[in-house]
Amino acid sequence: MKNYLIIGYGWLGKALAAELKSEGINIWASTSDVHKLSEIQANGFFGIPVAKTNQILSWKKLPETHFEKIIITLPPFEGALESLKNLLNSLSYSQLVFTSSTGVYVESDTLINESSAVDESHLVSQMETFIRSQTKSPYQILRLAGHIGPNRHPLRYFLRHRRPISNGQAPVNLIHQSDMIAAIVVLLQDVQQDSVYNLCWPEHPTKEKYYGDLALEMGEKQLNFLEGNHGKKIDGTKITNETRFNYQHSIHDINLLDLRKDNI
């Protein structure tokens, strides 16, 4: 049996575990939440408890297992870099995929690709640097654009706070959870060399057009957008040029009823 470990059983990690579940693969998932640990086991996976002390994560009890694949879906938080060091230094594995963020790039109005400048002071950028310097096995860094999918969409924030939205003519950079999972699966199955990929839906409507139209479609009042077009535009074509991954889930295919469930 192959062993896959997902570090971070949250919004993305949970959905990824369900997708990876198949014969011949043991899915392990870590969490510091005792309730999630029970959920992991109830879903047919192997749970690994993690201790959290002063915002720093460490293993409570780590099985003596070699993991063919490790997928790290930890969000940035205070102590995330030290936590990453603690967790990885104790593991034996053959391949690592880290879900990073397009937020690591320096602000620019030009098209951003994987060679563009990054902010080295950004926490997620520092996590990337640690992985590059310490990981002896092949790694893939997947820089994700803004997340959308079940019960998750930036529009929820705008509708909840009702504040004027800056840079209304700036481009939108988003990616659906289903495409995130599909890209990770391709990296796990096909890619063995160290690599960095952006993941962003190739269409970039303006914030005013995209969020404004979607709000009206939901029956909400017109949102208030401020003038300005300062904002990144993420180029996510490298992964389609170098792997068999293709974008499938449009940022316009939103389940409006699902959005409403999240107490906007």
N, C-alpha and C positions, 0 to 999 in steps of 0.2 A: 504493500500500500504506500502511495505517495502521501507526503504530509505537507499541507499548505497552512501557513500561519497568517492571519489577518490581525495586525496590531491597530486597534481602534474599531470597536464594534458600534459605530454610530450610524448616521443616515446613509452614508455610502458603504461602509464596511458590512453592515447587515444585509443590504441588497446584493452586494458582491458575493457574500458567503452563500446566499441562496442560489445565485447563478453558477457558482463553481461546484456546488454539490453534485457529485456523480459517483458512479462505481469506480473503485480503485483509488479514490482520493479521500484522505482524512482531512477535514477542515477543522483547524484550531482557531480560536479567537480569544483575544485578551480583553479584559475590562477591569476597572477598579470598582465597578458598581455591582453589588451582590445580587441585585434584582436582574441586571443584564446577564450575569453569570448563569442564573437559573434559566433565563430565556434562551441563551446560547445552547445549553444542554437540552432544553425542551425541543429545540429546532433540529436536533440530531447532530450537533457539532461538539467538539471538545473545548471546554472552557479553561482558560488559564487565568487565575486571579492575579491582579496587580495591586500592589500597595501604593498609596499616594501620601507622601509625607512632605509638608511644606511645598506643595505644588510639584514635587518631583516623584516620578513613577519609578518603581522597581518591581522585579518579580517577587511574588510571595513564594511560589514553588514552581520551578520550571522543569518540565519533563526532560529526561535525557533522550531527546529526539533530534534527528537531523531533519531539517525542513528543506524540501526541494525548492519551495517558493515562499517568499515573505512579501506581503503587501502591507505597506504602512499608510494608513489613512488618518493619522493623528492630525487634528486641527492645531493651529498655532495657539499656544497658551503660555502663561508665565511658567517657566520651568520646562518647556517643551524640548529645548536643546539638550539640557542635562538629562532629561528623561530618555531621549533618543539614545544618548551615549550609554546610559545604564542598561537599557533593554537590548541593544544590538551587541554590546560587548560580551554578552553571555550566550549568544545564539550560534548555532551551527547551521549554515544554509548555503544553497547553491545559486540562488538568484534573488534579487531584491527589486521591488517596484515601489517607488515613493510618490505619492500624490502631492505635488507641490502646488503652486499658485502663480498665475500670471501677474499677481501683485508684486512679485519680486522685481519686475522691470522698472527702470527709472522712467519717470513721467516723460512722455513725448507725444507730439502730435503726428509723428511719422508711423509707418507700418512697422509693427514689432514682430521680429522673428526670434528664433532661438539663439542667434548670435548678438542680439541687441544687449545694451548695457543693463546690468542688474544692480540693485541697491544692496551692497554688501552688508549694510547694517540691518537689513530686513531680517527678522527672525527666521522666516522660512528659507531665505537665501543662506543663512548660516547653517540651517539643517541640511540643505543641499551640499554645502561645502564639507560638512562632516562626513556625509555619506560618500562623497567622492574620495576623500582622503583616507577613510578607514575601511571601506568595504573592499574586501579582497575578491569577492565573487562579482559576476556581472551585475550591473545595476541599470535601471531605467528610471529617469525622472520625468514625470508627467505633469506639466504645468497647466492646471485647470483654470478656465475662465469662470465667470460667475455661475453658480449652481442653480439649476432649475430642475423640477421633477415633483414627485409626490410630496405635497404639503411643504414645498419650498420654492419661493420665487421672490425676487427683490420687490415686486409690486406690493407684496404684503406689508413691507416696511413703509413704503410711500403712502399707502392707504391708511395705515395705522397712525402715522405721525402728522400727515396733512401739512407738511412744511413745503415751502417753495423748493423745487428741485433744480439744482445748479446745472449749468452747461447743458441746456436742453437740446442743443444741436450736436452734442458729442456722440460718438458711436457707442453702440451697445456691444458688449462682449459676453456671450453666455454659452453654456453647454448643458445639455440634458443628461440626467443621471444615467439613462440607458446607453448613451454614447460613451460616457465615462467607463461604464462596466465593459462595454464591447471593446474599447481600446485597451483596457487592462488585460482582458482575456487574450487579445492578439499579442500583446507584449509577453505575456507568460508563455504562450504557445510557440511563438515564432522568433522572438528577438533575443539574442544571446550577447550581443556586444553592448558596451556601455553607451548610453544614448540619452538625449534630452529631447522631449517633444512638447510643443504647445497643443492644447486641445480646446478648440473654440469653434462654434458654429460659423461657417464661412460668410454668412450674411450679417451686416452691421447697420441696421436701421438706427436712426437717431433715438435718443432717450425719449424725446417728446412724441415722436411717431409711435414707437413701440409701446411704451408704458401708457401713453395717453389713449391710444386706440384700445388697448387691452382693458383699461379701466372703464371706458365707455361700454365695451362689450359686456362687462360684468354688471352694467347698470349703475356704475358709480358716477359721481360728479366729475367734471373736467379737472384734471390735475393742473397745478400751477408750475410752469417751467420758466426759469430765468434764462436770459440770453447767454450765449457762450458756446463754443465748440471745442474747448480744450479737453482732450481725452485720448487715451490709447486706442489703437485699432490692432487687434491681435491676429497675426497670420498663423493659422492652424493647418497649413497645407503640407508641411514636411512629413507628418505621420502618414498621410495618404500617399505621398510619393515614395516612401521607403518601406511601407508595410502594406498588408492587405486590408487594413482598416479603412472604412468609408463612413462618413457622417450619414446618419439615417433619421434622426429625431429632431425635426425642425423646432426652433424656438417659438414658432407660431402655433404649434400643436399643443395647446395648453388645455388641461381639463379644468374648466372654470368651476365646476362643482367641487372638485378636489381642492382647489384654492380656497374656496369658502369654508372648508372644514377647519381651517387653521386659525379661526377666531381673528379675522382681519379687523 
